[in-house]
């Protein structure tokens, strides 16, 4: 099993058809396959070997999927990272996973570190003259796809940690394939995939393909025979233009996007009648946002629930039985349970930490044995979320055990932002929390106590954060306090900051 075979089977099952529509141009599945073969052969010539890590740092563009396929065909492990990351954050990932290759574009090339703790990786600039020449070469024969077992790692997806250290979730070939099988069992896309192609079933993808959510949505398109309308960036007007012009049938987004769409729909007439499935994930969908969106467009939304460590969703609402405040039922092959603090399983209706067991649970964290042991217990993935499951197996989230902030669908851990703020010479101590926000779900707010005699403005601190953090991690607001609330160990008590 190698998930790179998905693209080959897609052509065998459905023939040639427009697989990606990007900035007004169609790219067929056959075109993408030929380009991935050429890039795969080039990487092999340059020394790429099985199980090597390949970082892919690109914005949403067809070359992302081409790069994924090229690396996977060689039996390598893809490491997708968001191209909005700061160069310091990129350096951490490079030093941790020690890639053999980094595939990026001219715009992001400056982020690649000049000094690494290991061997300096080869850089492939996807929009360089050299790679353009590779793609223009005569058609090459399909290369042999390296065989992989279902438990072999296909991707390492980095997710922020509560300690401020990003963790690389090892997602296997079997994990990714299992998500498709789960969705197929739910008949989300219908039974007859051949009919989907004939009907021109289209998905609009604005989510970063580097995110596990965007990655799984695009991978599912291969096996479902769907067409991807790919957006390079978020643009509210373009979203509605694509929905109407491309007759979009499925739209996956985060609550922030749906909130903004409903706001826009209040101001201008838009036609979204082609969309059959609206799927929300990556962040909690409030009932307020759901009702606002559904009343505006006279439709229903489906919410999914999952983690990077569970290869995106492991629970999904069913259109015919949506309960208020529920995130849905587990996938058919996923077992969900609730545990107390002593890791004793609790009966239905009891509140505790939610855990999942199933074929979509990650293999572990790359080079982090202790962290792996902490979250994988006897086959159960501990989610860190507090909730319960009712008699109908609907899951309800009560609270997050961790202090993680979910801003516009992206995870932000307070300690990561605090670490940067504390490095500023004028800052004595910093504390960071999430503040509820209709637009973004949550916004990042910082509380700061200054060093005696030091003076610094909010603008200066925000600019300092911008120079060292990805944009979505930068606080929107800084409040200055004479001192921060701390516990007996001297740690900042975020619960007290929330009261403020």
Beta strands, then each sheet from edge to edge (+ up, - down):
strand 1: 18-22
strand 2: 25-28
strand 3: 53-57
strand 4: 77-80
strand 5: 101-104
strand 6: 122-125
strand 7: 153-159
strand 8: 167-172
strand 9: 202-205
strand 10: 227-230
strand 11: 250-253
strand 12: 277-280
strand 13: 302-307
strand 14: 312-316
strand 15: 326-330
strand 16: 335-339
strand 17: 352-357
strand 18: 364-365
strand 19: 376-377
strand 20: 380-389
strand 21: 394-400
strand 22: 405-407
strand 23: 410-412
strand 24: 427-437
strand 25: 441-450
strand 26: 477-480
sheet 1: 2+ 1- 10- 9- 11- 12- 13- 14+ 15- 21+ 20- 17+ 16-
sheet 2: 2+ 1- 10- 9- 11- 12- 13- 14+ 15- 21+ 20- 19+
sheet 3: 4+ 3+ 5+ 6+
sheet 4: 7+ 8- 18+
sheet 5: 22+ 23-
sheet 6: 24+ 25- 26-
end
